[in-house]
């Protein structure tokens, strides 16, 4: 996606077609049908009624609705009238991202079922379904390598090349699938037994994966290095860890490789999430990132590129994200005082 008034080509991987995605039951997108049934609301006065089976789950009882999962299950079951409405809802979710210039639509069905064979069936169905709705490229995402392969195998090879999400030291064999199915690939900075502890481990793990991918014939330009974004509310060093790794990987591998991350992870547990996310993406771009796994509806690249870096909100958010605001105290104090309203 090219930002208006800029030459920056920022690769947007839309994160919203995930069966893990939630809506809050108290939020504005959950309401009631005219006859009083609890439902997911979407434009043109349409309602996707929540199934009774959902209402016994811990997520629902704790106030969360995994809305994409609801739609996928309804649509796959084929029972009317819910199946048709579910398909309309999925098309709505897809089109919102396409309209914002998404480069890849990330598909994940891990929570459709705990049974691998049902996940595989769901991934095949979702790939075919989304391909029928848009010509945008697909990113196939799963914790199970078998589900990823099923998705890549289902992708129409005459379309834009898909993206494999993801390969890491823990499952380096995923690189073989990228070669087999002519897919671009996200590699992550995860280690063989867990997440990296700082920028040095990120750089080391990512470098091993990039070098392994290149050794298999994968071009640098087909690699997205996910250097792993963690919540700033947990540790003030997490922002600098990511940004320092971005700078080093960019310097080490040059302009051809792509650098990305799940940018919205940084704001978990913090108010004014859009301000925090947009500020972090701005800082990441300055450091050398050229992509993100983001909600393109919430994080508008044009707005991010035009952000007022002299504003009080940006200054507070950037200080927090750069580890200069211990325990996020100044940012949270400003929020409580109402200084961030409208930011």
C-alpha positions as YAML, in Angstrom:
chain: A
units: angstrom
residues:
- id: 1
  name: UNK
  ca: [0.00, 0.00, 0.00]
- id: 2
  name: UNK
  ca: [1.38, 3.41, -0.99]
- id: 3
  name: UNK
  ca: [0.65, 6.23, 1.46]
- id: 4
  name: UNK
  ca: [-0.81, 9.38, -0.06]
- id: 5
  name: UNK
  ca: [1.84, 12.05, -0.61]
- id: 6
  name: UNK
  ca: [4.60, 9.54, 0.07]
- id: 7
  name: UNK
  ca: [6.73, 7.05, -1.81]
- id: 8
  name: UNK
  ca: [6.56, 4.58, 1.06]
- id: 9
  name: UNK
  ca: [5.31, 1.15, 0.01]
- id: 10
  name: UNK
  ca: [4.08, -0.30, 3.30]
- id: 11
  name: UNK
  ca: [2.96, -3.93, 3.06]
- id: 12
  name: UNK
  ca: [-0.29, -4.34, 4.97]
- id: 13
  name: UNK
  ca: [-1.18, -7.82, 6.17]
- id: 14
  name: UNK
  ca: [-4.79, -7.55, 7.31]
- id: 15
  name: UNK
  ca: [-5.25, -9.46, 10.57]
- id: 16
  name: UNK
  ca: [-9.04, -9.56, 10.79]
- id: 17
  name: UNK
  ca: [-10.10, -12.84, 9.16]
- id: 18
  name: UNK
  ca: [-9.14, -14.77, 12.28]
- id: 19
  name: UNK
  ca: [-11.42, -16.99, 14.30]
- id: 20
  name: UNK
  ca: [-9.66, -15.59, 17.38]
- id: 21
  name: UNK
  ca: [-10.88, -12.01, 16.75]
- id: 22
  name: UNK
  ca: [-13.25, -10.69, 19.40]
- id: 23
  name: UNK
  ca: [-15.99, -8.12, 19.83]
- id: 24
  name: UNK
  ca: [-17.00, -7.00, 23.30]
- id: 25
  name: UNK
  ca: [-20.58, -7.86, 24.20]
- id: 26
  name: UNK
  ca: [-20.92, -4.37, 25.67]
- id: 27
  name: UNK
  ca: [-19.50, -2.79, 22.51]
- id: 28
  name: UNK
  ca: [-21.42, -1.04, 19.77]
- id: 29
  name: UNK
  ca: [-21.14, -3.95, 17.32]
- id: 30
  name: UNK
  ca: [-23.13, -6.36, 19.51]
- id: 31
  name: UNK
  ca: [-26.83, -5.64, 19.97]
- id: 32
  name: UNK
  ca: [-30.26, -7.11, 19.45]
- id: 33
  name: UNK
  ca: [-32.41, -8.02, 16.48]
- id: 34
  name: UNK
  ca: [-35.87, -6.42, 16.27]
- id: 35
  name: UNK
  ca: [-37.27, -9.50, 18.00]
- id: 36
  name: UNK
  ca: [-34.76, -9.31, 20.86]
- id: 37
  name: UNK
  ca: [-32.11, -11.87, 19.90]
- id: 38
  name: UNK
  ca: [-28.50, -11.02, 20.71]
- id: 39
  name: UNK
  ca: [-26.57, -10.55, 17.48]
- id: 40
  name: UNK
  ca: [-23.54, -9.17, 15.68]
- id: 41
  name: UNK
  ca: [-24.54, -5.92, 13.96]
- id: 42
  name: UNK
  ca: [-23.23, -4.84, 10.57]
- id: 43
  name: UNK
  ca: [-24.22, -2.25, 7.94]
- id: 44
  name: UNK
  ca: [-27.61, -1.98, 6.26]
- id: 45
  name: UNK
  ca: [-29.39, -3.13, 9.42]
- id: 46
  name: UNK
  ca: [-28.17, -6.71, 9.15]
- id: 47
  name: UNK
  ca: [-27.87, -9.05, 12.12]
- id: 48
  name: UNK
  ca: [-25.89, -12.26, 12.65]
- id: 49
  name: UNK
  ca: [-27.66, -13.95, 15.54]
- id: 50
  name: UNK
  ca: [-25.38, -15.45, 18.18]
- id: 51
  name: UNK
  ca: [-25.80, -19.25, 18.39]
- id: 52
  name: UNK
  ca: [-27.04, -20.70, 21.68]
- id: 53
  name: UNK
  ca: [-24.00, -22.99, 21.82]
- id: 54
  name: UNK
  ca: [-21.77, -19.92, 22.09]
- id: 55
  name: UNK
  ca: [-23.48, -18.74, 25.25]
- id: 56
  name: UNK
  ca: [-22.00, -21.48, 27.43]
- id: 57
  name: UNK
  ca: [-18.39, -20.70, 26.49]
- id: 58
  name: UNK
  ca: [-15.98, -18.93, 28.83]
- id: 59
  name: UNK
  ca: [-15.34, -16.21, 26.23]
- id: 60
  name: UNK
  ca: [-19.01, -15.31, 26.02]
- id: 61
  name: UNK
  ca: [-19.50, -15.43, 29.80]
- id: 62
  name: UNK
  ca: [-16.50, -13.09, 30.18]
- id: 63
  name: UNK
  ca: [-18.00, -10.64, 27.70]
- id: 64
  name: UNK
  ca: [-16.28, -11.58, 24.44]
- id: 65
  name: UNK
  ca: [-17.64, -12.80, 21.11]
- id: 66
  name: UNK
  ca: [-15.32, -14.36, 18.54]
- id: 67
  name: UNK
  ca: [-17.28, -12.95, 15.66]
- id: 68
  name: UNK
  ca: [-15.36, -14.33, 12.68]
- id: 69
  name: UNK
  ca: [-15.50, -17.79, 14.22]
- id: 70
  name: UNK
  ca: [-19.27, -17.48, 14.56]
- id: 71
  name: UNK
  ca: [-19.60, -16.53, 10.88]
- id: 72
  name: UNK
  ca: [-17.30, -19.31, 9.64]
- id: 73
  name: UNK
  ca: [-19.13, -22.00, 11.60]
- id: 74
  name: UNK
  ca: [-22.55, -20.80, 10.44]
- id: 75
  name: UNK
  ca: [-21.50, -20.52, 6.80]
- id: 76
  name: UNK
  ca: [-19.80, -23.94, 6.75]
- id: 77
  name: UNK
  ca: [-22.83, -25.60, 8.36]
- id: 78
  name: UNK
  ca: [-25.05, -24.28, 5.57]
- id: 79
  name: UNK
  ca: [-28.20, -24.00, 7.69]
- id: 80
  name: UNK
  ca: [-30.45, -21.14, 6.62]
- id: 81
  name: UNK
  ca: [-31.10, -18.33, 7.23]
- id: 82
  name: UNK
  ca: [-27.91, -18.05, 9.28]
- id: 83
  name: UNK
  ca: [-25.55, -19.39, 6.58]
- id: 84
  name: UNK
  ca: [-26.46, -16.70, 4.05]
- id: 85
  name: UNK
  ca: [-26.16, -13.91, 6.61]
- id: 86
  name: UNK
  ca: [-22.82, -15.33, 7.76]
- id: 87
  name: UNK
  ca: [-21.52, -15.22, 4.19]
- id: 88
  name: UNK
  ca: [-22.64, -11.60, 3.92]
- id: 89
  name: UNK
  ca: [-20.82, -10.83, 7.16]
- id: 90
  name: UNK
  ca: [-17.59, -12.48, 5.99]
- id: 91
  name: UNK
  ca: [-17.80, -10.52, 2.75]
- id: 92
  name: UNK
  ca: [-18.27, -7.35, 4.82]
- id: 93
  name: UNK
  ca: [-15.14, -8.13, 6.88]
- id: 94
  name: UNK
  ca: [-13.12, -8.85, 3.73]
- id: 95
  name: UNK
  ca: [-14.33, -5.81, 1.80]
- id: 96
  name: UNK
  ca: [-13.61, -3.36, 4.62]
- id: 97
  name: UNK
  ca: [-9.95, -4.35, 4.48]
- id: 98
  name: UNK
  ca: [-9.76, -4.46, 0.69]
- id: 99
  name: UNK
  ca: [-11.21, -0.95, 0.54]
- id: 100
  name: UNK
  ca: [-8.34, 0.23, 2.77]
- id: 101
  name: UNK
  ca: [-5.73, -1.14, 0.37]
- id: 102
  name: UNK
  ca: [-4.71, -4.32, 2.17]
- id: 103
  name: UNK
  ca: [-1.92, -6.29, 0.46]
- id: 104
  name: UNK
  ca: [-2.60, -9.68, 2.09]
- id: 105
  name: UNK
  ca: [-5.64, -11.04, 3.95]
- id: 106
  name: UNK
  ca: [-4.43, -13.23, 6.81]
- id: 107
  name: UNK
  ca: [-6.62, -16.32, 7.31]
- id: 108
  name: UNK
  ca: [-6.61, -18.29, 10.55]
- id: 109
  name: UNK
  ca: [-9.07, -20.99, 11.65]
- id: 110
  name: UNK
  ca: [-7.23, -22.44, 14.65]
- id: 111
  name: UNK
  ca: [-10.19, -21.91, 17.00]
- id: 112
  name: UNK
  ca: [-12.85, -23.36, 14.72]
- id: 113
  name: UNK
  ca: [-12.09, -26.72, 16.33]
- id: 114
  name: UNK
  ca: [-9.49, -28.48, 18.46]
- id: 115
  name: UNK
  ca: [-9.51, -31.34, 15.92]
- id: 116
  name: UNK
  ca: [-6.77, -30.99, 13.27]
- id: 117
  name: UNK
  ca: [-8.89, -32.56, 10.53]
- id: 118
  name: UNK
  ca: [-11.66, -30.01, 11.15]
- id: 119
  name: UNK
  ca: [-9.16, -27.13, 11.10]
- id: 120
  name: UNK
  ca: [-7.83, -28.39, 7.78]
- id: 121
  name: UNK
  ca: [-11.33, -28.61, 6.32]
- id: 122
  name: UNK
  ca: [-12.12, -25.10, 7.58]
- id: 123
  name: UNK
  ca: [-8.94, -23.65, 6.09]
- id: 124
  name: UNK
  ca: [-9.68, -25.20, 2.69]
- id: 125
  name: UNK
  ca: [-13.20, -23.81, 2.83]
- id: 126
  name: UNK
  ca: [-12.09, -20.34, 3.92]
- id: 127
  name: UNK
  ca: [-9.41, -20.06, 1.23]
- id: 128
  name: UNK
  ca: [-11.92, -20.93, -1.51]
- id: 129
  name: UNK
  ca: [-14.55, -18.64, 0.00]
- id: 130
  name: UNK
  ca: [-12.31, -15.57, 0.33]
- id: 131
  name: UNK
  ca: [-10.83, -16.12, -3.12]
- id: 132
  name: UNK
  ca: [-14.39, -15.91, -4.42]
- id: 133
  name: UNK
  ca: [-14.82, -12.50, -2.76]
- id: 134
  name: UNK
  ca: [-11.65, -10.64, -3.76]
- id: 135
  name: UNK
  ca: [-8.53, -10.81, -5.86]
- id: 136
  name: UNK
  ca: [-6.35, -9.69, -2.92]
- id: 137
  name: UNK
  ca: [-3.50, -12.04, -2.05]
- id: 138
  name: UNK
  ca: [-3.96, -14.43, 0.88]
- id: 139
  name: UNK
  ca: [-1.79, -15.12, 3.89]
- id: 140
  name: UNK
  ca: [-2.26, -18.62, 5.30]
- id: 141
  name: UNK
  ca: [-1.76, -18.63, 9.07]
- id: 142
  name: UNK
  ca: [-1.94, -21.46, 11.60]
- id: 143
  name: UNK
  ca: [-0.17, -23.01, 14.55]
- id: 144
  name: UNK
  ca: [-0.38, -26.35, 12.73]
- id: 145
  name: UNK
  ca: [1.90, -26.93, 9.74]
- id: 146
  name: UNK
  ca: [-0.65, -29.35, 8.27]
- id: 147
  name: UNK
  ca: [-3.29, -26.62, 8.21]
- id: 148
  name: UNK
  ca: [-0.90, -24.22, 6.51]
- id: 149
  name: UNK
  ca: [-0.11, -26.78, 3.83]
- id: 150
  name: UNK
  ca: [-3.81, -27.45, 3.25]
- id: 151
  name: UNK
  ca: [-4.40, -23.74, 2.77]
- id: 152
  name: UNK
  ca: [-1.47, -23.23, 0.41]
- id: 153
  name: UNK
  ca: [-2.44, -26.30, -1.61]
- id: 154
  name: UNK
  ca: [-5.97, -24.93, -1.97]
- id: 155
  name: UNK
  ca: [-4.83, -21.48, -3.14]
- id: 156
  name: UNK
  ca: [-5.46, -20.82, -6.81]
- id: 157
  name: UNK
  ca: [-1.97, -20.72, -8.35]
- id: 158
  name: UNK
  ca: [-3.16, -18.41, -11.14]
- id: 159
  name: UNK
  ca: [-3.77, -15.63, -8.60]
- id: 160
  name: UNK
  ca: [-1.32, -13.43, -6.69]
- id: 161
  name: UNK
  ca: [1.23, -15.49, -4.79]
- id: 162
  name: UNK
  ca: [0.16, -16.39, -1.25]
- id: 163
  name: UNK
  ca: [2.07, -15.71, 1.96]
- id: 164
  name: UNK
  ca: [2.98, -18.42, 4.48]
- id: 165
  name: UNK
  ca: [2.54, -17.30, 8.09]
- id: 166
  name: UNK
  ca: [4.89, -18.39, 9.51]
- id: 167
  name: UNK
  ca: [8.26, -20.16, 9.68]
- id: 168
  name: UNK
  ca: [10.55, -20.06, 12.70]
- id: 169
  name: UNK
  ca: [13.45, -21.97, 14.25]
- id: 170
  name: UNK
  ca: [10.80, -24.10, 15.98]
- id: 171
  name: UNK
  ca: [9.36, -25.17, 12.60]
- id: 172
  name: UNK
  ca: [12.03, -24.42, 10.05]
- id: 173
  name: UNK
  ca: [10.50, -27.07, 7.76]
- id: 174
  name: UNK
  ca: [7.78, -24.53, 6.92]
- id: 175
  name: UNK
  ca: [10.33, -23.02, 4.55]
- id: 176
  name: UNK
  ca: [10.05, -26.17, 2.44]
- id: 177
  name: UNK
  ca: [6.31, -25.51, 2.04]
- id: 178
  name: UNK
  ca: [7.03, -21.98, 0.85]
- id: 179
  name: UNK
  ca: [9.31, -23.41, -1.84]
- id: 180
  name: UNK
  ca: [6.89, -26.22, -2.73]
- id: 181
  name: UNK
  ca: [3.90, -23.91, -3.20]
- id: 182
  name: UNK
  ca: [5.80, -20.88, -4.56]
- id: 183
  name: UNK
  ca: [4.69, -18.80, -1.58]
- id: 184
  name: UNK
  ca: [6.19, -15.74, -0.01]
- id: 185
  name: UNK
  ca: [6.98, -16.30, 3.66]
- id: 186
  name: UNK
  ca: [6.87, -14.63, 7.05]
- id: 187
  name: UNK
  ca: [9.78, -15.72, 9.22]
- id: 188
  name: UNK
  ca: [9.67, -14.87, 12.91]
- id: 189
  name: UNK
  ca: [12.31, -14.15, 15.51]
- id: 190
  name: UNK
  ca: [10.99, -16.88, 17.80]
- id: 191
  name: UNK
  ca: [13.54, -19.36, 19.09]
- id: 192
  name: UNK
  ca: [13.51, -23.15, 19.11]
- id: 193
  name: UNK
  ca: [11.89, -23.17, 22.54]
- id: 194
  name: UNK
  ca: [10.19, -19.86, 23.02]
- id: 195
  name: UNK
  ca: [10.11, -16.12, 22.50]
- id: 196
  name: UNK
  ca: [13.24, -13.93, 22.29]
- id: 197
  name: UNK
  ca: [14.26, -12.02, 25.40]
- id: 198
  name: UNK
  ca: [15.72, -8.92, 23.79]
- id: 199
  name: UNK
  ca: [16.90, -7.31, 20.59]
- id: 200
  name: UNK
  ca: [20.02, -9.49, 20.31]
- id: 201
  name: UNK
  ca: [18.03, -12.72, 20.35]
- id: 202
  name: UNK
  ca: [15.57, -11.27, 17.85]
- id: 203
  name: UNK
  ca: [18.42, -10.40, 15.51]
- id: 204
  name: UNK
  ca: [20.13, -13.78, 15.95]
- id: 205
  name: UNK
  ca: [16.96, -15.86, 15.46]
- id: 206
  name: UNK
  ca: [15.71, -13.80, 12.52]
- id: 207
  name: UNK
  ca: [19.14, -13.88, 10.86]
- id: 208
  name: UNK
  ca: [19.29, -17.66, 11.12]
- id: 209
  name: UNK
  ca: [15.87, -17.95, 9.51]
- id: 210
  name: UNK
  ca: [16.60, -15.44, 6.74]
- id: 211
  name: UNK
  ca: [19.85, -17.20, 5.89]
- id: 212
  name: UNK
  ca: [18.11, -20.59, 5.89]
- id: 213
  name: UNK
  ca: [15.39, -19.26, 3.58]
- id: 214
  name: UNK
  ca: [17.92, -17.79, 1.15]
- id: 215
  name: UNK
  ca: [19.83, -21.09, 1.18]
- id: 216
  name: UNK
  ca: [16.65, -22.81, -0.01]
- id: 217
  name: UNK
  ca: [16.36, -20.41, -2.93]
- id: 218
  name: UNK
  ca: [13.84, -17.98, -1.44]
- id: 219
  name: UNK
  ca: [14.57, -14.43, -2.52]
- id: 220
  name: UNK
  ca: [15.06, -11.71, 0.09]
- id: 221
  name: UNK
  ca: [12.20, -9.79, -1.49]
- id: 222
  name: UNK
  ca: [9.85, -12.70, -0.78]
- id: 223
  name: UNK
  ca: [10.67, -12.70, 2.95]
- id: 224
  name: UNK
  ca: [8.79, -10.78, 5.64]
- id: 225
  name: UNK
  ca: [10.80, -10.72, 8.88]
- id: 226
  name: UNK
  ca: [8.43, -10.55, 11.87]
- id: 227
  name: UNK
  ca: [10.63, -9.31, 14.70]
- id: 228
  name: UNK
  ca: [7.86, -9.81, 17.28]
- id: 229
  name: UNK
  ca: [6.06, -6.97, 19.03]
- id: 230
  name: UNK
  ca: [5.20, -7.45, 22.72]
- id: 231
  name: UNK
  ca: [2.96, -5.28, 25.00]
- id: 232
  name: UNK
  ca: [4.63, -2.15, 26.30]
- id: 233
  name: UNK
  ca: [2.42, -2.36, 29.42]
- id: 234
  name: UNK
  ca: [4.30, -5.51, 30.46]
- id: 235
  name: UNK
  ca: [7.83, -4.17, 30.03]
- id: 236
  name: UNK
  ca: [8.98, -0.74, 28.89]
- id: 237
  name: UNK
  ca: [11.95, -2.34, 27.11]
- id: 238
  name: UNK
  ca: [9.75, -4.22, 24.63]
- id: 239
  name: UNK
  ca: [9.43, -1.25, 22.27]
- id: 240
  name: UNK
  ca: [13.18, -0.61, 22.02]
- id: 241
  name: UNK
  ca: [13.83, -4.36, 21.66]
- id: 242
  name: UNK
  ca: [11.73, -4.44, 18.50]
- id: 243
  name: UNK
  ca: [12.91, -1.13, 17.07]
- id: 244
  name: UNK
  ca: [16.60, -1.89, 17.64]
- id: 245
  name: UNK
  ca: [16.17, -5.25, 15.90]
- id: 246
  name: UNK
  ca: [14.46, -3.53, 12.96]
- id: 247
  name: UNK
  ca: [17.42, -1.17, 12.51]
- id: 248
  name: UNK
  ca: [19.96, -3.98, 12.63]
- id: 249
  name: UNK
  ca: [18.11, -6.33, 10.27]
- id: 250
  name: UNK
  ca: [17.57, -3.48, 7.82]
- id: 251
  name: UNK
  ca: [21.27, -2.57, 7.90]
- id: 252
  name: UNK
  ca: [22.36, -6.21, 7.65]
- id: 253
  name: UNK
  ca: [20.13, -7.31, 4.77]
- id: 254
  name: UNK
  ca: [19.54, -4.06, 2.92]
- id: 255
  name: UNK
  ca: [16.47, -2.61, 1.23]
- id: 256
  name: UNK
  ca: [15.18, -5.77, -0.44]
- id: 257
  name: UNK
  ca: [14.01, -7.68, 2.64]
- id: 258
  name: UNK
  ca: [10.68, -6.75, 4.22]
- id: 259
  name: UNK
  ca: [10.35, -6.12, 7.96]
- id: 260
  name: UNK
  ca: [7.00, -6.46, 9.71]
- id: 261
  name: UNK
  ca: [5.34, -7.24, 13.03]
- id: 262
  name: UNK
  ca: [2.01, -7.54, 14.79]
- id: 263
  name: UNK
  ca: [1.95, -3.83, 15.54]
- id: 264
  name: UNK
  ca: [-1.23, -3.72, 17.63]
- id: 265
  name: UNK
  ca: [0.30, -6.12, 20.17]
- id: 266
  name: UNK
  ca: [2.23, -3.19, 21.60]
- id: 267
  name: UNK
  ca: [-0.90, -1.50, 23.00]
- id: 268
  name: UNK
  ca: [-2.51, -4.41, 24.86]
- id: 269
  name: UNK
  ca: [-3.57, -3.20, 28.30]
- id: 270
  name: UNK
  ca: [-3.17, 0.50, 27.44]
- id: 271
  name: UNK
  ca: [-5.95, 3.06, 26.78]
- id: 272
  name: UNK
  ca: [-6.06, 5.11, 23.58]
- id: 273
  name: UNK
  ca: [-4.90, 2.07, 21.62]
- id: 274
  name: UNK
  ca: [-5.24, 3.71, 18.21]
- id: 275
  name: UNK
  ca: [-2.91, 6.57, 19.23]
- id: 276
  name: UNK
  ca: [-0.40, 4.09, 20.66]
- id: 277
  name: UNK
  ca: [-0.55, 1.79, 17.63]
- id: 278
  name: UNK
  ca: [-0.23, 4.63, 15.11]
- id: 279
  name: UNK
  ca: [2.68, 6.14, 17.02]
- id: 280
  name: UNK
  ca: [4.43, 2.79, 17.17]
- id: 281
  name: UNK
  ca: [3.96, 2.17, 13.44]
- id: 282
  name: UNK
  ca: [5.42, 5.64, 12.79]
- id: 283
  name: UNK
  ca: [8.45, 4.80, 14.96]
- id: 284
  name: UNK
  ca: [8.82, 1.41, 13.28]
- id: 285
  name: UNK
  ca: [8.82, 3.01, 9.82]
- id: 286
  name: UNK
  ca: [11.51, 5.45, 10.96]
- id: 287
  name: UNK
  ca: [13.56, 2.48, 12.19]
- id: 288
  name: UNK
  ca: [13.25, 0.68, 8.84]
- id: 289
  name: UNK
  ca: [10.10, -1.43, 8.94]
- id: 290
  name: UNK
  ca: [8.10, -1.48, 5.71]
- id: 291
  name: UNK
  ca: [5.07, -3.50, 6.72]
- id: 292
  name: UNK
  ca: [2.78, -4.59, 9.49]
- id: 293
  name: UNK
  ca: [0.28, -7.22, 10.52]
- id: 294
  name: UNK
  ca: [-2.47, -4.75, 11.35]
- id: 295
  name: UNK
  ca: [-6.14, -3.89, 11.17]
- id: 296
  name: UNK
  ca: [-6.08, -1.60, 8.11]
- id: 297
  name: UNK
  ca: [-9.44, -0.12, 9.09]
- id: 298
  name: UNK
  ca: [-8.20, 0.99, 12.52]
- id: 299
  name: UNK
  ca: [-4.65, 1.91, 11.45]
- id: 300
  name: UNK
  ca: [-4.90, 4.12, 8.38]
- id: 301
  name: UNK
  ca: [-1.51, 4.52, 6.72]
- id: 302
  name: UNK
  ca: [-2.31, 7.95, 5.29]
- id: 303
  name: UNK
  ca: [-3.19, 9.22, 8.76]
- id: 304
  name: UNK
  ca: [-0.06, 7.65, 10.25]
- id: 305
  name: UNK
  ca: [2.19, 9.31, 7.70]
- id: 306
  name: UNK
  ca: [0.52, 12.66, 8.41]
- id: 307
  name: UNK
  ca: [0.63, 12.32, 12.21]
- id: 308
  name: UNK
  ca: [1.54, 15.49, 14.12]
- id: 309
  name: UNK
  ca: [4.76, 14.55, 15.87]
- id: 310
  name: UNK
  ca: [4.72, 17.75, 17.88]
- id: 311
  name: UNK
  ca: [1.37, 16.93, 19.49]
- id: 312
  name: UNK
  ca: [1.19, 16.18, 23.21]
- id: 313
  name: UNK
  ca: [-0.35, 12.77, 22.55]
- id: 314
  name: UNK
  ca: [2.36, 11.70, 20.11]
- id: 315
  name: UNK
  ca: [5.13, 12.89, 22.42]
- id: 316
  name: UNK
  ca: [3.72, 11.00, 25.40]
- id: 317
  name: UNK
  ca: [3.06, 7.84, 23.38]
- id: 318
  name: UNK
  ca: [6.51, 7.86, 21.77]
- id: 319
  name: UNK
  ca: [8.25, 8.39, 25.12]
- id: 320
  name: UNK
  ca: [6.35, 5.42, 26.51]
- id: 321
  name: UNK
  ca: [7.13, 3.25, 23.48]
- id: 322
  name: UNK
  ca: [10.81, 4.18, 23.57]
- id: 323
  name: UNK
  ca: [11.07, 3.06, 27.19]
- id: 324
  name: UNK
  ca: [11.39, 6.58, 28.58]
- id: 325
  name: UNK
  ca: [8.16, 6.52, 30.62]
- id: 326
  name: UNK
  ca: [8.62, 4.10, 33.51]
- id: 327
  name: UNK
  ca: [5.60, 1.82, 33.93]
- id: 328
  name: UNK
  ca: [3.72, 4.06, 31.46]
- id: 329
  name: UNK
  ca: [3.00, 6.45, 34.35]
- id: 330
  name: UNK
  ca: [3.06, 9.75, 32.44]
- id: 331
  name: UNK
  ca: [0.89, 8.39, 29.63]
- id: 332
  name: UNK
  ca: [-1.68, 6.91, 32.02]
- id: 333
  name: UNK
  ca: [-1.72, 10.08, 34.12]
- id: 334
  name: UNK
  ca: [-2.44, 12.16, 31.02]
- id: 335
  name: UNK
  ca: [-5.21, 9.78, 30.05]
- id: 336
  name: UNK
  ca: [-6.86, 10.00, 33.47]
- id: 337
  name: UNK
  ca: [-6.68, 13.81, 33.34]
- id: 338
  name: UNK
  ca: [-8.41, 13.80, 29.96]
- id: 339
  name: UNK
  ca: [-5.40, 15.19, 28.10]
- id: 340
  name: UNK
  ca: [-5.60, 12.49, 25.43]
- id: 341
  name: UNK
  ca: [-9.27, 12.91, 24.55]
- id: 342
  name: UNK
  ca: [-9.71, 12.90, 20.80]
- id: 343
  name: UNK
  ca: [-6.15, 11.68, 20.26]
...
